[in-house]
Amino acid sequence: MLRVTRFVIFVLFSIRMLMCKKHREYIEEAIEMAADNAVNFTGGPFGAIIVKDGKVIGKGANQVTTSKDPTAHAEIVAIRDACKNTDHFKLEGAVIYASCEPCPMCLSAIYWARIEKIYYAAKSDDAAEAGFDDSFIYREINLPNEKRSIPAEKLPSQIATKPFKEWIRMENKIEY
Ligand SMILES: [Zn+2]
């Protein structure tokens, strides 16, 4: 009985060590992608890797300045790559390794993509020190619309909810 218990502990410990090694490999690859991106002038110092069932299904480095796209953060680029590679708009069962804690936009995209877990290396405070401060966006989210620095104003329209009525009415739609 004791030998069986020892064997089970050994197997569990080995699996855990293997998992840790994999975590380190993936997160360090994301970090290296981020650093390479910075020194090659191909975008901001951010990288991300998406893994599912032990396989890399998507990768991305920040491309904001090169692709002239303010939404081309590393996580978004990686999500687009993973969705293209898997030919699906949901990444259920996948995890993301990000060189830095995701900003509010990327965090939202990760939720929309149904990614199961986020592993990150640098904290948002570290990014803020390098000039990438997203804490103000987190603060803005908590403010009522009229108090935000970018005003959001509701315009009156008789047909405001028409798209939703059409959506609800439609059968056989692809829900997400
Ligand atoms: Zn982001």
Backbone and ligand atoms as CSV (ligand in chain L), in Angstrom:
chain,resi,resn,atom,element,x,y,z
A,1,MET,N,N,0.843,-1.213,0.000
A,1,MET,CA,C,0.000,0.000,0.000
A,1,MET,C,C,0.871,1.252,0.000
A,2,LEU,N,N,1.894,1.201,0.883
A,2,LEU,CA,C,2.807,2.344,0.987
A,2,LEU,C,C,3.552,2.555,-0.329
A,3,ARG,N,N,3.930,1.413,-0.969
A,3,ARG,CA,C,4.659,1.509,-2.254
A,3,ARG,C,C,3.776,2.127,-3.337
A,4,VAL,N,N,2.493,1.739,-3.312
A,4,VAL,CA,C,1.546,2.292,-4.305
A,4,VAL,C,C,1.412,3.793,-4.092
A,5,THR,N,N,1.246,4.185,-2.826
A,5,THR,CA,C,1.109,5.612,-2.494
A,5,THR,C,C,2.331,6.388,-2.950
A,6,ARG,N,N,3.522,5.819,-2.677
A,6,ARG,CA,C,4.773,6.473,-3.079
A,6,ARG,C,C,4.837,6.627,-4.594
A,7,PHE,N,N,4.406,5.557,-5.291
A,7,PHE,CA,C,4.436,5.572,-6.756
A,7,PHE,C,C,3.502,6.664,-7.295
A,8,VAL,N,N,2.292,6.759,-6.710
A,8,VAL,CA,C,1.313,7.773,-7.149
A,8,VAL,C,C,1.882,9.172,-6.917
A,9,ILE,N,N,2.493,9.375,-5.746
A,9,ILE,CA,C,3.085,10.680,-5.430
A,9,ILE,C,C,4.187,11.009,-6.447
A,10,PHE,N,N,5.004,9.995,-6.759
A,10,PHE,CA,C,6.095,10.183,-7.719
A,10,PHE,C,C,5.548,10.598,-9.092
A,11,VAL,N,N,4.479,9.877,-9.536
A,11,VAL,CA,C,3.876,10.173,-10.851
A,11,VAL,C,C,3.311,11.590,-10.856
A,12,LEU,N,N,2.568,11.945,-9.803
A,12,LEU,CA,C,1.969,13.284,-9.724
A,12,LEU,C,C,3.047,14.365,-9.715
A,13,PHE,N,N,4.122,14.111,-8.952
A,13,PHE,CA,C,5.226,15.068,-8.859
A,13,PHE,C,C,5.880,15.241,-10.236
A,14,SER,N,N,6.068,14.112,-10.948
A,14,SER,CA,C,6.698,14.160,-12.279
A,14,SER,C,C,5.838,14.955,-13.253
A,15,ILE,N,N,4.528,14.708,-13.197
A,15,ILE,CA,C,3.609,15.444,-14.085
A,15,ILE,C,C,3.697,16.935,-13.791
A,16,ARG,N,N,3.731,17.261,-12.487
A,16,ARG,CA,C,3.793,18.675,-12.091
A,16,ARG,C,C,5.083,19.322,-12.580
A,17,MET,N,N,6.191,18.604,-12.441
A,17,MET,CA,C,7.484,19.143,-12.887
A,17,MET,C,C,7.476,19.377,-14.398
A,18,LEU,N,N,6.852,18.428,-15.117
A,18,LEU,CA,C,6.755,18.521,-16.576
A,18,LEU,C,C,5.912,19.734,-16.968
A,19,MET,N,N,4.812,19.917,-16.211
A,19,MET,CA,C,3.919,21.059,-16.464
A,19,MET,C,C,4.670,22.369,-16.234
A,20,CYS,N,N,5.451,22.427,-15.146
A,20,CYS,CA,C,6.205,23.638,-14.813
A,20,CYS,C,C,7.197,23.948,-15.916
A,21,LYS,N,N,7.845,22.880,-16.434
A,21,LYS,CA,C,8.842,23.062,-17.497
A,21,LYS,C,C,8.149,23.627,-18.735
A,22,LYS,N,N,6.986,23.072,-19.057
A,22,LYS,CA,C,6.225,23.544,-20.215
A,22,LYS,C,C,5.811,25.004,-20.026
A,23,HIS,N,N,5.297,25.307,-18.825
A,23,HIS,CA,C,4.905,26.692,-18.530
A,23,HIS,C,C,6.071,27.631,-18.780
A,24,ARG,N,N,7.250,27.233,-18.267
A,24,ARG,CA,C,8.429,28.086,-18.397
A,24,ARG,C,C,8.814,28.261,-19.863
A,25,GLU,N,N,8.764,27.147,-20.601
A,25,GLU,CA,C,9.111,27.220,-22.032
A,25,GLU,C,C,8.194,28.185,-22.777
A,26,TYR,N,N,6.894,28.040,-22.553
A,26,TYR,CA,C,5.930,28.875,-23.279
A,26,TYR,C,C,6.030,30.342,-22.880
A,27,ILE,N,N,6.112,30.586,-21.569
A,27,ILE,CA,C,6.125,31.987,-21.128
A,27,ILE,C,C,7.425,32.656,-21.578
A,28,GLU,N,N,8.524,31.883,-21.553
A,28,GLU,CA,C,9.794,32.488,-21.966
A,28,GLU,C,C,9.824,32.711,-23.471
A,29,GLU,N,N,9.138,31.878,-24.219
A,29,GLU,CA,C,9.054,32.110,-25.672
A,29,GLU,C,C,8.269,33.406,-25.940
A,30,ALA,N,N,7.185,33.587,-25.194
A,30,ALA,CA,C,6.384,34.821,-25.335
A,30,ALA,C,C,7.233,36.044,-24.971
A,31,ILE,N,N,8.029,35.912,-23.918
A,31,ILE,CA,C,8.885,37.024,-23.474
A,31,ILE,C,C,9.950,37.333,-24.536
A,32,GLU,N,N,10.565,36.284,-25.081
A,32,GLU,CA,C,11.600,36.487,-26.117
A,32,GLU,C,C,11.003,37.131,-27.366
A,33,MET,N,N,9.773,36.699,-27.727
A,33,MET,CA,C,9.097,37.317,-28.877
A,33,MET,C,C,8.905,38.816,-28.629
A,34,ALA,N,N,8.534,39.139,-27.401
A,34,ALA,CA,C,8.298,40.536,-27.021
A,34,ALA,C,C,9.593,41.345,-27.117
A,35,ALA,N,N,10.680,40.764,-26.597
A,35,ALA,CA,C,11.975,41.464,-26.611
A,35,ALA,C,C,12.472,41.626,-28.048
A,36,ASP,N,N,12.334,40.569,-28.856
A,36,ASP,CA,C,12.756,40.640,-30.268
A,36,ASP,C,C,11.971,41.722,-31.006
A,37,ASN,N,N,10.689,41.788,-30.707
A,37,ASN,CA,C,9.821,42.774,-31.357
A,37,ASN,C,C,10.319,44.197,-31.083
A,38,ALA,N,N,10.755,44.402,-29.834
A,38,ALA,CA,C,11.242,45.727,-29.445
A,38,ALA,C,C,12.540,46.081,-30.183
A,39,VAL,N,N,13.482,45.139,-30.202
A,39,VAL,CA,C,14.788,45.467,-30.804
A,39,VAL,C,C,14.744,45.474,-32.330
A,40,ASN,N,N,13.754,44.805,-32.910
A,40,ASN,CA,C,13.637,44.791,-34.382
A,40,ASN,C,C,12.732,45.907,-34.918
A,41,PHE,N,N,12.246,46.748,-34.029
A,41,PHE,CA,C,11.344,47.853,-34.413
A,41,PHE,C,C,10.091,47.344,-35.136
A,42,THR,N,N,9.613,46.155,-34.743
A,42,THR,CA,C,8.424,45.619,-35.414
A,42,THR,C,C,7.163,45.842,-34.583
A,43,GLY,N,N,7.300,46.539,-33.462
A,43,GLY,CA,C,6.133,46.835,-32.637
A,43,GLY,C,C,6.517,46.980,-31.179
A,44,GLY,N,N,5.509,47.063,-30.330
A,44,GLY,CA,C,5.755,47.220,-28.893
A,44,GLY,C,C,6.322,45.952,-28.270
A,45,PRO,N,N,6.846,46.052,-27.044
A,45,PRO,CA,C,7.522,44.928,-26.392
A,45,PRO,C,C,6.564,43.933,-25.737
A,46,PHE,N,N,5.727,43.336,-26.563
A,46,PHE,CA,C,4.739,42.389,-26.036
A,46,PHE,C,C,4.623,41.172,-26.956
A,47,GLY,N,N,4.483,39.986,-26.339
A,47,GLY,CA,C,4.317,38.753,-27.118
A,47,GLY,C,C,3.320,37.838,-26.430
A,48,ALA,N,N,2.689,36.972,-27.218
A,48,ALA,CA,C,1.712,36.041,-26.639
A,48,ALA,C,C,1.683,34.741,-27.442
A,49,ILE,N,N,1.414,33.654,-26.721
A,49,ILE,CA,C,1.336,32.331,-27.340
A,49,ILE,C,C,0.078,31.631,-26.823
A,50,ILE,N,N,-0.660,30.996,-27.724
A,50,ILE,CA,C,-1.863,30.273,-27.313
A,50,ILE,C,C,-1.627,28.780,-27.504
A,51,VAL,N,N,-1.940,28.027,-26.449
A,51,VAL,CA,C,-1.664,26.586,-26.433
A,51,VAL,C,C,-2.945,25.820,-26.143
A,52,LYS,N,N,-3.134,24.756,-26.901
A,52,LYS,CA,C,-4.278,23.874,-26.625
A,52,LYS,C,C,-3.829,22.427,-26.750
A,53,ASP,N,N,-4.199,21.611,-25.808
A,53,ASP,CA,C,-3.826,20.195,-25.792
A,53,ASP,C,C,-2.329,19.988,-26.032
A,54,GLY,N,N,-1.526,20.814,-25.389
A,54,GLY,CA,C,-0.071,20.665,-25.490
A,54,GLY,C,C,0.527,21.135,-26.799
A,55,LYS,N,N,-0.270,21.800,-27.642
A,55,LYS,CA,C,0.249,22.286,-28.930
A,55,LYS,C,C,0.058,23.795,-29.058
A,56,VAL,N,N,1.054,24.449,-29.646
A,56,VAL,CA,C,0.924,25.888,-29.908
A,56,VAL,C,C,-0.018,26.054,-31.099
A,57,ILE,N,N,-1.123,26.787,-30.888
A,57,ILE,CA,C,-2.080,26.968,-31.996
A,57,ILE,C,C,-2.072,28.405,-32.521
A,58,GLY,N,N,-1.396,29.304,-31.785
A,58,GLY,CA,C,-1.339,30.687,-32.259
A,58,GLY,C,C,-0.253,31.472,-31.550
A,59,LYS,N,N,0.310,32.428,-32.280
A,59,LYS,CA,C,1.364,33.267,-31.703
A,59,LYS,C,C,1.165,34.687,-32.182
A,60,GLY,N,N,1.671,35.621,-31.413
A,60,GLY,CA,C,1.584,36.992,-31.887
A,60,GLY,C,C,2.488,37.927,-31.106
A,61,ALA,N,N,3.048,38.876,-31.825
A,61,ALA,CA,C,3.775,39.968,-31.180
A,61,ALA,C,C,3.033,41.253,-31.536
A,62,ASN,N,N,3.188,42.239,-30.701
A,62,ASN,CA,C,2.505,43.518,-30.922
A,62,ASN,C,C,2.849,44.101,-32.303
A,63,GLN,N,N,1.827,44.548,-33.031
A,63,GLN,CA,C,2.036,45.096,-34.386
A,63,GLN,C,C,1.369,46.459,-34.558
A,64,VAL,N,N,1.138,47.145,-33.447
A,64,VAL,CA,C,0.388,48.414,-33.514
A,64,VAL,C,C,0.999,49.398,-34.508
A,65,THR,N,N,2.311,49.646,-34.377
A,65,THR,CA,C,2.936,50.675,-35.222
A,65,THR,C,C,3.193,50.186,-36.645
A,66,THR,N,N,3.519,48.892,-36.787
A,66,THR,CA,C,3.843,48.386,-38.128
A,66,THR,C,C,2.593,48.159,-38.973
A,67,SER,N,N,1.520,47.690,-38.333
A,67,SER,CA,C,0.300,47.448,-39.124
A,67,SER,C,C,-0.669,48.625,-39.051
A,68,LYS,N,N,-0.221,49.696,-38.374
A,68,LYS,CA,C,-1.071,50.894,-38.212
A,68,LYS,C,C,-2.446,50.479,-37.674
A,69,ASP,N,N,-2.402,49.695,-36.592
A,69,ASP,CA,C,-3.636,49.147,-36.031
A,69,ASP,C,C,-3.553,49.213,-34.505
A,70,PRO,N,N,-4.306,50.151,-33.900
A,70,PRO,CA,C,-4.220,50.293,-32.434
A,70,PRO,C,C,-4.725,49.071,-31.676
A,71,THR,N,N,-5.427,48.164,-32.364
A,71,THR,CA,C,-5.924,46.959,-31.680
A,71,THR,C,C,-4.965,45.771,-31.850
A,72,ALA,N,N,-3.852,45.974,-32.563
A,72,ALA,CA,C,-2.948,44.842,-32.831
A,72,ALA,C,C,-1.990,44.581,-31.666
A,73,HIS,N,N,-2.567,44.399,-30.486
A,73,HIS,CA,C,-1.773,44.000,-29.321
A,73,HIS,C,C,-1.411,42.524,-29.487
A,74,ALA,N,N,-0.373,42.089,-28.791
A,74,ALA,CA,C,0.124,40.712,-28.952
A,74,ALA,C,C,-0.968,39.659,-28.746
A,75,GLU,N,N,-1.772,39.841,-27.704
A,75,GLU,CA,C,-2.808,38.839,-27.408
A,75,GLU,C,C,-3.846,38.779,-28.529
A,76,ILE,N,N,-4.206,39.948,-29.058
A,76,ILE,CA,C,-5.195,40.000,-30.150
A,76,ILE,C,C,-4.614,39.344,-31.404
A,77,VAL,N,N,-3.340,39.658,-31.703
A,77,VAL,CA,C,-2.678,39.063,-32.876
A,77,VAL,C,C,-2.637,37.535,-32.705
A,78,ALA,N,N,-2.327,37.079,-31.493
A,78,ALA,CA,C,-2.250,35.632,-31.228
A,78,ALA,C,C,-3.632,34.980,-31.333
A,79,ILE,N,N,-4.663,35.661,-30.839
A,79,ILE,CA,C,-6.036,35.117,-30.923
A,79,ILE,C,C,-6.448,34.994,-32.391
A,80,ARG,N,N,-6.152,36.038,-33.177
A,80,ARG,CA,C,-6.498,35.991,-34.614
A,80,ARG,C,C,-5.764,34.838,-35.292
A,81,ASP,N,N,-4.501,34.655,-34.930
A,81,ASP,CA,C,-3.701,33.578,-35.529
A,81,ASP,C,C,-4.270,32.211,-35.134
A,82,ALA,N,N,-4.603,32.049,-33.850
A,82,ALA,CA,C,-5.131,30.768,-33.364
A,82,ALA,C,C,-6.485,30.450,-34.003
A,83,CYS,N,N,-7.324,31.467,-34.140
A,83,CYS,CA,C,-8.647,31.254,-34.741
A,83,CYS,C,C,-8.514,30.884,-36.221
A,84,LYS,N,N,-7.556,31.528,-36.880
A,84,LYS,CA,C,-7.321,31.208,-38.298
A,84,LYS,C,C,-6.803,29.767,-38.407
A,85,ASN,N,N,-5.852,29.415,-37.555
A,85,ASN,CA,C,-5.247,28.071,-37.620
A,85,ASN,C,C,-6.225,26.960,-37.262
A,86,THR,N,N,-7.145,27.261,-36.334
A,86,THR,CA,C,-8.105,26.225,-35.921
A,86,THR,C,C,-9.415,26.345,-36.693
A,87,ASP,N,N,-9.520,27.391,-37.508
A,87,ASP,CA,C,-10.722,27.629,-38.301
A,87,ASP,C,C,-11.975,27.702,-37.423
A,88,HIS,N,N,-11.833,28.410,-36.290
A,88,HIS,CA,C,-12.969,28.563,-35.378
A,88,HIS,C,C,-12.895,29.897,-34.650
A,89,PHE,N,N,-14.053,30.387,-34.199
A,89,PHE,CA,C,-14.073,31.681,-33.498
A,89,PHE,C,C,-14.060,31.520,-31.984
A,90,LYS,N,N,-14.026,30.268,-31.518
A,90,LYS,CA,C,-13.915,30.030,-30.083
A,90,LYS,C,C,-12.657,29.216,-29.815
A,91,LEU,N,N,-11.965,29.554,-28.748
A,91,LEU,CA,C,-10.733,28.838,-28.408
A,91,LEU,C,C,-10.916,28.112,-27.068
A,92,GLU,N,N,-12.029,27.417,-26.948
A,92,GLU,CA,C,-12.310,26.696,-25.702
A,92,GLU,C,C,-11.227,25.651,-25.447
A,93,GLY,N,N,-10.820,25.548,-24.191
A,93,GLY,CA,C,-9.797,24.566,-23.827
A,93,GLY,C,C,-8.382,25.081,-24.040
A,94,ALA,N,N,-8.259,26.300,-24.574
A,94,ALA,CA,C,-6.918,26.856,-24.819
A,94,ALA,C,C,-6.490,27.742,-23.656
A,95,VAL,N,N,-5.190,27.905,-23.528
A,95,VAL,CA,C,-4.647,28.836,-22.530
A,95,VAL,C,C,-3.728,29.816,-23.254
A,96,ILE,N,N,-3.541,30.986,-22.657
A,96,ILE,CA,C,-2.679,31.984,-23.293
A,96,ILE,C,C,-1.509,32.325,-22.375
A,97,TYR,N,N,-0.344,32.408,-22.976
A,97,TYR,CA,C,0.862,32.837,-22.264
A,97,TYR,C,C,1.198,34.224,-22.797
A,98,ALA,N,N,1.133,35.226,-21.952
A,98,ALA,CA,C,1.382,36.599,-22.390
A,98,ALA,C,C,2.616,37.141,-21.668
A,99,SER,N,N,3.452,37.849,-22.410
A,99,SER,CA,C,4.682,38.380,-21.796
A,99,SER,C,C,4.351,39.385,-20.697
A,100,CYS,N,N,3.142,39.966,-20.783
A,100,CYS,CA,C,2.736,40.960,-19.777
A,100,CYS,C,C,1.242,40.785,-19.466
A,101,GLU,N,N,0.863,41.191,-18.298
A,101,GLU,CA,C,-0.537,41.159,-17.877
A,101,GLU,C,C,-1.406,41.857,-18.939
A,102,PRO,N,N,-2.473,41.226,-19.420
A,102,PRO,CA,C,-3.258,41.827,-20.511
A,102,PRO,C,C,-3.928,43.151,-20.118
A,103,CYS,N,N,-4.015,44.027,-21.121
A,103,CYS,CA,C,-4.722,45.298,-20.929
A,103,CYS,C,C,-6.231,45.015,-20.970
A,104,PRO,N,N,-7.078,45.996,-20.656
A,104,PRO,CA,C,-8.531,45.735,-20.643
A,104,PRO,C,C,-9.073,45.224,-21.985
A,105,MET,N,N,-8.542,45.758,-23.103
A,105,MET,CA,C,-9.015,45.305,-24.423
A,105,MET,C,C,-8.683,43.820,-24.635
A,106,CYS,N,N,-7.437,43.457,-24.348
A,106,CYS,CA,C,-7.020,42.066,-24.563
A,106,CYS,C,C,-7.731,41.127,-23.584
A,107,LEU,N,N,-7.914,41.598,-22.357
A,107,LEU,CA,C,-8.625,40.783,-21.368
A,107,LEU,C,C,-10.036,40.473,-21.882
A,108,SER,N,N,-10.696,41.495,-22.435
A,108,SER,CA,C,-12.040,41.298,-22.987
A,108,SER,C,C,-12.000,40.310,-24.147
A,109,ALA,N,N,-11.000,40.475,-25.030
A,109,ALA,CA,C,-10.885,39.581,-26.193
A,109,ALA,C,C,-10.667,38.136,-25.741
A,110,ILE,N,N,-9.896,37.975,-24.675
A,110,ILE,CA,C,-9.629,36.630,-24.135
A,110,ILE,C,C,-10.937,36.004,-23.629
A,111,TYR,N,N,-11.767,36.823,-22.993
A,111,TYR,CA,C,-13.081,36.328,-22.544
A,111,TYR,C,C,-13.944,35.955,-23.744
A,112,TRP,N,N,-13.990,36.846,-24.761
A,112,TRP,CA,C,-14.810,36.571,-25.942
A,112,TRP,C,C,-14.339,35.305,-26.650
A,113,ALA,N,N,-13.029,35.062,-26.621
A,113,ALA,CA,C,-12.467,33.883,-27.298
A,113,ALA,C,C,-12.668,32.609,-26.477
A,114,ARG,N,N,-13.139,32.770,-25.237
A,114,ARG,CA,C,-13.384,31.629,-24.336
A,114,ARG,C,C,-12.098,30.887,-23.959
A,115,ILE,N,N,-11.006,31.628,-23.928
A,115,ILE,CA,C,-9.741,31.030,-23.476
A,115,ILE,C,C,-9.884,30.710,-21.986
A,116,GLU,N,N,-9.328,29.553,-21.572
A,116,GLU,CA,C,-9.597,29.082,-20.201
A,116,GLU,C,C,-8.732,29.688,-19.113
A,117,LYS,N,N,-7.489,30.018,-19.467
A,117,LYS,CA,C,-6.612,30.533,-18.418
A,117,LYS,C,C,-5.540,31.449,-19.003
A,118,ILE,N,N,-5.154,32.427,-18.198
A,118,ILE,CA,C,-4.118,33.378,-18.619
A,118,ILE,C,C,-2.889,33.170,-17.743
A,119,TYR,N,N,-1.747,32.975,-18.391
A,119,TYR,CA,C,-0.470,32.981,-17.676
A,119,TYR,C,C,0.277,34.215,-18.165
A,120,TYR,N,N,0.801,35.010,-17.255
A,120,TYR,CA,C,1.548,36.187,-17.695
A,120,TYR,C,C,2.824,36.341,-16.882
A,121,ALA,N,N,3.767,37.116,-17.440
A,121,ALA,CA,C,5.056,37.291,-16.771
A,121,ALA,C,C,5.133,38.665,-16.094
A,122,ALA,N,N,5.338,39.719,-16.894
A,122,ALA,CA,C,5.454,41.053,-16.294
A,122,ALA,C,C,4.077,41.548,-15.842
A,123,LYS,N,N,4.094,42.424,-14.836
A,123,LYS,CA,C,2.838,42.985,-14.335
A,123,LYS,C,C,2.522,44.290,-15.074
A,124,SER,N,N,1.269,44.716,-14.990
A,124,SER,CA,C,0.903,45.957,-15.686
A,124,SER,C,C,1.697,47.155,-15.147
A,125,ASP,N,N,2.133,47.068,-13.882
A,125,ASP,CA,C,2.975,48.141,-13.324
A,125,ASP,C,C,4.304,48.233,-14.067
A,126,ASP,N,N,4.849,47.052,-14.435
A,126,ASP,CA,C,6.115,47.038,-15.191
A,126,ASP,C,C,5.912,47.707,-16.548
A,127,ALA,N,N,4.756,47.420,-17.195
A,127,ALA,CA,C,4.454,48.032,-18.492
A,127,ALA,C,C,4.299,49.541,-18.333
A,128,ALA,N,N,3.656,49.948,-17.241
A,128,ALA,CA,C,3.436,51.380,-16.996
A,128,ALA,C,C,4.774,52.121,-16.894
A,129,GLU,N,N,5.747,51.472,-16.237
A,129,GLU,CA,C,7.079,52.093,-16.106
A,129,GLU,C,C,7.740,52.295,-17.454
A,130,ALA,N,N,7.386,51.433,-18.442
A,130,ALA,CA,C,7.970,51.543,-19.788
A,130,ALA,C,C,7.126,52.449,-20.680
A,131,GLY,N,N,6.079,53.059,-20.103
A,131,GLY,CA,C,5.266,54.006,-20.876
A,131,GLY,C,C,3.955,53.436,-21.394
A,132,PHE,N,N,3.613,52.219,-20.938
A,132,PHE,CA,C,2.353,51.608,-21.390
A,132,PHE,C,C,1.395,51.492,-20.202
A,133,ASP,N,N,0.806,52.615,-19.864
A,133,ASP,CA,C,-0.061,52.620,-18.689
A,133,ASP,C,C,-1.513,52.415,-19.089
A,134,ASP,N,N,-2.075,51.268,-18.718
A,134,ASP,CA,C,-3.480,51.021,-19.064
A,134,ASP,C,C,-4.382,51.121,-17.825
A,135,SER,N,N,-3.787,51.518,-16.685
A,135,SER,CA,C,-4.587,51.559,-15.461
A,135,SER,C,C,-5.720,52.587,-15.578
A,136,PHE,N,N,-5.476,53.657,-16.388
A,136,PHE,CA,C,-6.524,54.686,-16.502
A,136,PHE,C,C,-7.760,54.101,-17.207
A,137,ILE,N,N,-7.543,53.112,-18.101
A,137,ILE,CA,C,-8.706,52.515,-18.790
A,137,ILE,C,C,-9.522,51.692,-17.781
A,138,TYR,N,N,-8.799,50.959,-16.923
A,138,TYR,CA,C,-9.513,50.209,-15.876
A,138,TYR,C,C,-10.329,51.161,-14.999
A,139,ARG,N,N,-9.744,52.331,-14.703
A,139,ARG,CA,C,-10.477,53.318,-13.872
A,139,ARG,C,C,-11.690,53.852,-14.642
A,140,GLU,N,N,-11.481,54.115,-15.935
A,140,GLU,CA,C,-12.571,54.666,-16.767
A,140,GLU,C,C,-13.770,53.708,-16.815
A,141,ILE,N,N,-13.479,52.413,-16.907
A,141,ILE,CA,C,-14.551,51.412,-17.011
A,141,ILE,C,C,-15.503,51.529,-15.814
A,142,ASN,N,N,-14.928,51.826,-14.661
A,142,ASN,CA,C,-15.754,51.917,-13.448
A,142,ASN,C,C,-16.568,53.203,-13.339
A,143,LEU,N,N,-16.274,54.172,-14.213
A,143,LEU,CA,C,-17.001,55.449,-14.143
A,143,LEU,C,C,-18.299,55.378,-14.947
A,144,PRO,N,N,-19.303,56.149,-14.529
A,144,PRO,CA,C,-20.506,56.230,-15.376
A,144,PRO,C,C,-20.153,56.911,-16.700
A,145,ASN,N,N,-20.870,56.589,-17.777
A,145,ASN,CA,C,-20.579,57.111,-19.126
A,145,ASN,C,C,-20.229,58.593,-19.144
A,146,GLU,N,N,-21.051,59.393,-18.446
A,146,GLU,CA,C,-20.898,60.848,-18.548
A,146,GLU,C,C,-19.650,61.362,-17.835
A,147,LYS,N,N,-19.034,60.528,-16.998
A,147,LYS,CA,C,-17.834,60.963,-16.260
A,147,LYS,C,C,-16.540,60.537,-16.954
A,148,ARG,N,N,-16.653,59.745,-18.026
A,148,ARG,CA,C,-15.449,59.243,-18.691
A,148,ARG,C,C,-14.808,60.326,-19.552
A,149,SER,N,N,-13.486,60.192,-19.791
A,149,SER,CA,C,-12.783,61.212,-20.592
A,149,SER,C,C,-13.200,61.150,-22.057
A,150,ILE,N,N,-13.659,59.980,-22.534
A,150,ILE,CA,C,-14.240,59.886,-23.875
A,150,ILE,C,C,-15.746,59.784,-23.676
A,151,PRO,N,N,-16.474,60.840,-24.016
A,151,PRO,CA,C,-17.916,60.800,-23.748
A,151,PRO,C,C,-18.632,59.774,-24.621
A,152,ALA,N,N,-19.615,59.117,-24.062
A,152,ALA,CA,C,-20.478,58.199,-24.812
A,152,ALA,C,C,-21.901,58.717,-24.645
A,153,GLU,N,N,-22.513,59.076,-25.745
A,153,GLU,CA,C,-23.841,59.680,-25.677
A,153,GLU,C,C,-24.856,58.826,-26.420
A,154,LYS,N,N,-25.936,58.519,-25.773
A,154,LYS,CA,C,-26.989,57.727,-26.421
A,154,LYS,C,C,-27.828,58.641,-27.302
A,155,LEU,N,N,-27.968,58.278,-28.563
A,155,LEU,CA,C,-28.800,59.059,-29.474
A,155,LEU,C,C,-30.178,58.420,-29.570
A,156,PRO,N,N,-31.217,59.249,-29.583
A,156,PRO,CA,C,-32.559,58.669,-29.689
A,156,PRO,C,C,-32.796,58.102,-31.091
A,157,SER,N,N,-33.371,56.895,-31.156
A,157,SER,CA,C,-33.705,56.311,-32.459
A,157,SER,C,C,-34.823,55.298,-32.277
A,158,GLN,N,N,-35.790,55.383,-33.168
A,158,GLN,CA,C,-36.931,54.453,-33.116
A,158,GLN,C,C,-36.489,53.021,-33.442
A,159,ILE,N,N,-35.400,52.910,-34.185
A,159,ILE,CA,C,-34.997,51.568,-34.646
A,159,ILE,C,C,-33.750,51.046,-33.911
A,160,ALA,N,N,-33.469,51.632,-32.737
A,160,ALA,CA,C,-32.245,51.271,-31.998
A,160,ALA,C,C,-32.110,49.766,-31.750
A,161,THR,N,N,-33.201,49.111,-31.436
A,161,THR,CA,C,-33.110,47.689,-31.081
A,161,THR,C,C,-33.477,46.761,-32.242
A,162,LYS,N,N,-33.637,47.343,-33.443
A,162,LYS,CA,C,-34.015,46.526,-34.603
A,162,LYS,C,C,-33.036,45.364,-34.856
A,163,PRO,N,N,-31.696,45.606,-34.812
A,163,PRO,CA,C,-30.767,44.495,-35.061
A,163,PRO,C,C,-30.972,43.321,-34.100
A,164,PHE,N,N,-31.251,43.640,-32.824
A,164,PHE,CA,C,-31.445,42.567,-31.842
A,164,PHE,C,C,-32.744,41.811,-32.082
A,165,LYS,N,N,-33.788,42.563,-32.460
A,165,LYS,CA,C,-35.076,41.910,-32.758
A,165,LYS,C,C,-34.894,40.945,-33.933
A,166,GLU,N,N,-34.148,41.390,-34.940
A,166,GLU,CA,C,-33.896,40.532,-36.107
A,166,GLU,C,C,-33.093,39.292,-35.691
A,167,TRP,N,N,-32.109,39.518,-34.872
A,167,TRP,CA,C,-31.241,38.421,-34.405
A,167,TRP,C,C,-32.064,37.387,-33.639
A,168,ILE,N,N,-32.900,37.859,-32.694
A,168,ILE,CA,C,-33.710,36.954,-31.867
A,168,ILE,C,C,-34.667,36.160,-32.749
A,169,ARG,N,N,-35.216,36.842,-33.780
A,169,ARG,CA,C,-36.191,36.225,-34.676
A,169,ARG,C,C,-35.552,35.143,-35.559
A,170,MET,N,N,-34.294,35.309,-35.905
A,170,MET,CA,C,-33.655,34.401,-36.861
A,170,MET,C,C,-33.433,33.004,-36.281
A,171,GLU,N,N,-33.733,32.026,-37.081
A,171,GLU,CA,C,-33.465,30.640,-36.671
A,171,GLU,C,C,-32.170,30.179,-37.319
A,172,ASN,N,N,-31.593,29.128,-36.769
A,172,ASN,CA,C,-30.353,28.540,-37.308
A,172,ASN,C,C,-29.179,29.513,-37.358
A,173,LYS,N,N,-29.188,30.518,-36.487
A,173,LYS,CA,C,-28.058,31.445,-36.485
A,173,LYS,C,C,-26.869,30.801,-35.763
A,174,ILE,N,N,-25.690,31.302,-36.105
A,174,ILE,CA,C,-24.481,30.787,-35.446
A,174,ILE,C,C,-24.244,31.650,-34.209
A,175,GLU,N,N,-24.590,31.101,-33.066
A,175,GLU,CA,C,-24.425,31.875,-31.838
A,175,GLU,C,C,-22.991,31.826,-31.353
A,176,TYR,N,N,-22.594,32.870,-30.671
A,176,TYR,CA,C,-21.267,32.889,-30.087
A,176,TYR,C,C,-21.340,33.570,-28.754
L,1,ZN,ZN,ZN,-3.770,44.647,-24.929
